[in-house]
Amino acid sequence: MSSGEDVRLEAQNEIRQTLNLCSFYARQVGLFFTDDPPSNLLQKLKNKAAFVLSAAALLLLVAGELAYVLSLLAANTSVAEFVASLHIAGYGFISVGKMAIIWYKQDIFKQLVRELADLWPVRKDDGEAAEIKQRSLNALRFFHIFYTAFTVLGVALYNLTPIALHAWRSARGARSELGFVWHVAYPFDKRHPVYHKIAYAFEVCSGVSSVFFMLSSDLLFTATTSHITMLLRLLQLKIRRLAPERGAAGGEAGGRGAGGHWVATEDCLTEIVSCVKVHQRLIKYFNDLEKAFSLVNLINTVLSSVDICCVVFVIVLLEPWMEVSNKFFLVAAVTQIGILCWYADDLQSASVGVSDAVYESGWFRCNTECRRLLVNVIQRSQKPLYFTAMKFNNITMRTYASILTTAYSYFALLYSMYSKN
């Protein structure tokens, strides 16, 4: 195997390691982003069945939640009871959107993951570059563990709370019936003993499917976005090292010509051309990623404020027995949209930072051809790379602040309506 193939294989292995959690949850619902799909027929059928069953369970759950919400509207129910069912339905809609996107575009995501290997840094002799890379990977690993733990623990608490409450009340000698996990309408009497067990098992399984689809999408988005941001910062480092001062570490970048002016060496020109090519590839890669996630980002930004508002309303005014589960739901919801905005904002800052890196390089020691290339880099990098919600809105930390502000406004309105009743 050639050295080039060895480097690419090492890069692919490192990228796969950063997507271990994403791959695990994707495999549970029959999807593959980094792993090769199974080759034997039995395993193929097994994975197809896993996806079909998971998707069907999620779609039926969301349909039942929507039917329940509509039944409350038809019955002119109270504001409190209506709001108590909304945040779960909202989360279900977000999960359905993410499920549809990652299934429909899974080949695109596979290609994007493969393309990362061509840009991935594997050199270990550059201490500063290695530090940037390791810091980025450590931060990504910490977030993935934190976000996954809260999300999985949250759905586990929702699934187990009805059982725990039933056991506690029964132990005290009080009359008790096992409740349900979600607010879902069924075309049969769900209180019937047999149907009750079926409904409860369905709600547990569909809730787990919802979380698995959500995690698959979110972990893939954060990992790929973090990697582009890291590569942009490594590009900044490379640009800052262009044409260093004479006698500086790294060697001379040029010499004086007949007129006494600095001229760039061939090596400097080669480095600048290399930086320009890497910058162009990163921009193209980002544009492909932005198109793939644009609809998901729209669903997230539109529904997150409603979800956060409703769960805060439930925590503050309703259902004290579900308070712990709802608090975990709130943390997961706030973290999910917040981290999406944070990673998108961080990438935007890194894209603009490329122009700053050019200013901080030794561009004034370069010849006219090199300067012209660097001016082009400045002009392109001054147009930030933004993730968007289907082009309606750029996603940054300002978007996150706007979502939280909107959620508080909704909560204040609901609180006012609830207080008057």
SVG drawing of the C-alpha trace seen along z (x, -y; Angstrom):
<svg xmlns="http://www.w3.org/2000/svg" viewBox="-66 -49 86 63">
<polyline fill="none" stroke="black" stroke-width="0.4" points="0.0,0.0 1.4,-3.4 2.1,-6.2 -0.8,-8.2 -3.2,-5.4 -1.9,-4.9 -2.5,-8.6 -6.0,-8.4 -6.8,-5.3 -5.5,-6.8 -7.6,-9.9 -10.7,-7.8 -10.1,-5.9 -9.8,-9.1 -13.0,-10.5 -14.9,-7.3 -13.8,-7.6 -15.3,-11.1 -18.6,-9.6 -18.7,-6.5 -21.8,-7.6 -23.5,-8.9 -22.9,-5.6 -24.1,-3.6 -27.5,-5.3 -27.9,-5.4 -27.3,-1.6 -30.1,-1.0 -32.6,-2.5 -31.1,-0.9 -29.0,-3.8 -25.3,-4.0 -23.2,-7.2 -19.6,-5.9 -19.9,-2.1 -20.1,-0.1 -23.6,1.3 -24.0,5.1 -23.3,7.3 -25.2,10.4 -28.9,10.6 -30.0,11.5 -28.3,8.5 -29.7,6.3 -33.2,7.4 -32.6,7.0 -31.5,3.4 -34.3,2.6 -36.8,4.0 -35.1,1.9 -35.6,-1.3 -39.2,-0.5 -40.3,0.4 -38.5,-2.6 -39.9,-5.0 -43.4,-3.6 -43.4,-3.7 -42.3,-7.4 -44.8,-8.4 -47.7,-6.6 -46.7,-8.3 -46.7,-11.8 -50.0,-11.1 -51.5,-9.9 -50.1,-13.0 -51.5,-15.3 -54.9,-13.6 -54.8,-14.1 -54.0,-17.8 -56.9,-18.2 -59.3,-16.4 -58.4,-18.8 -59.1,-21.7 -62.4,-20.2 -63.4,-19.7 -62.6,-23.3 -60.3,-22.1 -58.4,-24.3 -55.2,-26.2 -53.2,-24.2 -54.2,-20.8 -53.7,-21.9 -50.2,-23.3 -49.2,-20.2 -49.4,-18.1 -47.7,-20.5 -44.0,-20.2 -44.1,-16.4 -45.8,-16.8 -43.3,-19.4 -40.4,-17.2 -42.0,-14.4 -42.3,-16.7 -38.7,-17.7 -37.7,-14.0 -39.8,-13.2 -38.2,-16.0 -34.7,-14.8 -35.6,-11.2 -36.9,-12.1 -33.8,-14.2 -31.1,-11.8 -32.9,-8.9 -33.4,-10.7 -29.9,-12.2 -28.0,-9.4 -25.9,-8.9 -25.0,-12.6 -23.9,-12.4 -21.8,-9.3 -20.1,-11.2 -19.5,-14.2 -17.9,-12.0 -15.6,-10.4 -14.6,-13.7 -13.3,-14.8 -10.5,-12.3 -9.0,-14.3 -8.7,-17.4 -8.0,-15.7 -4.7,-16.6 -2.7,-13.6 0.8,-15.1 2.1,-14.9 5.3,-16.9 3.6,-20.3 2.9,-20.9 0.7,-24.0 -1.5,-22.4 -1.7,-19.1 -2.8,-21.2 -5.6,-22.9 -6.8,-19.5 -6.7,-17.8 -8.5,-20.7 -11.3,-20.5 -11.7,-16.8 -11.7,-16.8 -14.4,-19.5 -16.5,-17.5 -16.1,-14.3 -17.2,-16.1 -20.3,-17.6 -21.4,-14.3 -21.1,-12.4 -22.9,-15.2 -25.7,-15.7 -26.2,-11.9 -26.3,-11.3 -29.0,-13.9 -31.1,-12.9 -31.1,-9.2 -31.6,-9.8 -34.5,-12.1 -36.4,-9.6 -35.6,-6.8 -37.2,-8.9 -40.3,-9.6 -40.6,-5.9 -40.1,-4.8 -42.0,-7.6 -45.5,-6.1 -44.2,-2.8 -42.5,-4.4 -45.6,-6.5 -47.8,-3.4 -45.5,-1.4 -45.2,-4.2 -49.0,-4.7 -49.7,-1.0 -47.1,-0.6 -49.0,-3.3 -52.2,-1.4 -53.8,-4.0 -55.8,-3.1 -53.6,-3.5 -53.6,-2.7 -50.5,-2.6 -50.5,-5.7 -49.0,-6.4 -45.7,-7.8 -47.0,-10.4 -50.3,-12.1 -51.6,-10.0 -55.0,-9.3 -55.8,-5.8 -58.7,-4.3 -59.5,-2.0 -60.0,-2.1 -56.5,-2.4 -57.7,-1.8 -58.6,1.8 -56.1,4.1 -54.8,5.8 -54.7,2.6 -53.1,0.7 -50.0,3.0 -49.8,2.7 -50.1,-1.1 -47.5,-1.4 -45.0,0.8 -45.7,-1.1 -45.1,-4.5 -41.8,-3.3 -40.5,-1.9 -41.6,-4.9 -40.1,-7.3 -36.8,-5.5 -36.9,-5.6 -37.6,-9.3 -34.5,-9.9 -32.3,-7.7 -33.3,-9.6 -32.7,-12.9 -29.3,-11.9 -28.2,-10.5 -28.9,-13.8 -27.6,-16.1 -24.3,-14.2 -23.6,-14.1 -24.3,-17.8 -22.1,-18.8 -19.3,-16.5 -19.1,-17.6 -19.4,-21.3 -16.8,-21.0 -14.4,-19.4 -14.9,-22.2 -14.2,-24.8 -11.1,-22.9 -9.8,-22.8 -10.5,-26.5 -8.4,-27.2 -5.6,-25.0 -5.8,-27.0 -5.5,-30.2 -2.4,-28.9 -0.9,-27.9 -1.6,-31.3 -0.1,-33.2 3.1,-31.3 3.4,-32.5 6.5,-34.6 7.9,-34.9 10.6,-37.5 14.1,-36.7 15.8,-34.6 12.5,-33.6 11.7,-29.9 10.6,-28.2 13.3,-29.8 13.4,-32.7 10.4,-33.3 12.1,-35.5 15.0,-37.6 15.8,-41.0 15.7,-41.4 17.7,-43.7 15.6,-46.7 16.0,-46.0 12.3,-44.9 11.1,-41.7 10.1,-39.0 8.5,-35.7 10.3,-32.4 8.7,-29.6 8.0,-27.7 6.0,-30.7 3.9,-30.8 3.3,-27.1 2.2,-27.4 -0.2,-30.3 -1.7,-28.3 -2.1,-25.3 -3.9,-27.5 -6.2,-28.9 -7.1,-25.4 -7.8,-24.2 -10.0,-27.3 -12.0,-26.7 -12.5,-23.0 -13.7,-23.9 -16.2,-26.5 -17.5,-23.9 -17.7,-21.3 -19.6,-23.7 -22.1,-24.6 -22.9,-20.9 -23.3,-20.5 -25.5,-23.6 -27.8,-22.4 -28.1,-19.0 -29.1,-20.4 -31.0,-23.5 -34.5,-22.0 -33.6,-20.4 -32.3,-23.8 -35.6,-25.4 -37.6,-22.8 -35.4,-23.3 -35.5,-27.0 -39.3,-27.2 -40.4,-24.6 -37.7,-25.0 -39.2,-28.1 -42.6,-26.5 -41.1,-23.4 -39.2,-25.3 -42.1,-27.6 -44.5,-24.7 -42.2,-22.6 -41.3,-25.6 -45.1,-26.2 -45.6,-22.5 -42.7,-22.6 -43.8,-25.9 -47.5,-25.3 -48.4,-21.7 -47.6,-18.0 -45.3,-18.1 -44.9,-14.3 -43.3,-14.7 -41.1,-17.6 -37.8,-15.7 -38.5,-14.2 -39.6,-17.6 -36.5,-19.3 -34.3,-16.8 -36.5,-17.4 -35.9,-21.2 -32.1,-20.8 -32.0,-18.6 -34.2,-21.0 -32.2,-24.1 -28.9,-22.2 -29.9,-20.8 -30.8,-24.1 -28.1,-26.0 -25.3,-23.8 -26.6,-23.9 -26.4,-27.7 -23.0,-27.6 -21.3,-25.3 -22.8,-27.3 -21.6,-30.6 -18.2,-29.2 -17.8,-28.1 -18.9,-31.5 -16.2,-33.1 -13.6,-30.7 -14.5,-31.5 -14.1,-35.2 -10.9,-34.6 -9.2,-33.5 -9.1,-37.1 -7.5,-38.2 -4.9,-35.5 -3.9,-36.9 -3.4,-40.3 -1.2,-38.7 0.9,-36.9 4.0,-38.2 1.9,-39.2 3.9,-42.5 7.1,-40.5 5.4,-38.7 5.5,-39.6 2.5,-41.0 1.2,-37.5 1.2,-36.2 -0.5,-39.4 -3.2,-39.1 -4.0,-35.6 -4.1,-36.6 -6.4,-39.5 -8.8,-37.0 -8.7,-34.9 -9.5,-38.1 -12.4,-39.0 -13.9,-35.5 -13.4,-35.0 -15.1,-38.4 -18.3,-36.8 -19.0,-34.6 -20.1,-31.0 -23.6,-30.8 -25.8,-27.8 -29.3,-28.9 -32.9,-27.9 -33.8,-27.4 -32.3,-30.8 -34.8,-32.5 -32.4,-33.2 -28.7,-32.9 -28.0,-30.6 -25.8,-32.2 -25.8,-32.7 -28.1,-35.7 -30.6,-33.2 -30.3,-31.3 -30.9,-34.4 -33.9,-35.2 -35.3,-31.7 -35.1,-32.0 -36.6,-35.5 -39.5,-34.2 -40.0,-31.3 -40.2,-33.6 -42.7,-35.8 -44.9,-32.8 -44.6,-31.7 -45.6,-35.1 -48.7,-35.1 -49.7,-31.6 -49.1,-32.5 -51.4,-35.5 -54.1,-33.5 -53.8,-30.7 -54.0,-33.3 -57.2,-34.8 -59.0,-31.4"/>
</svg>
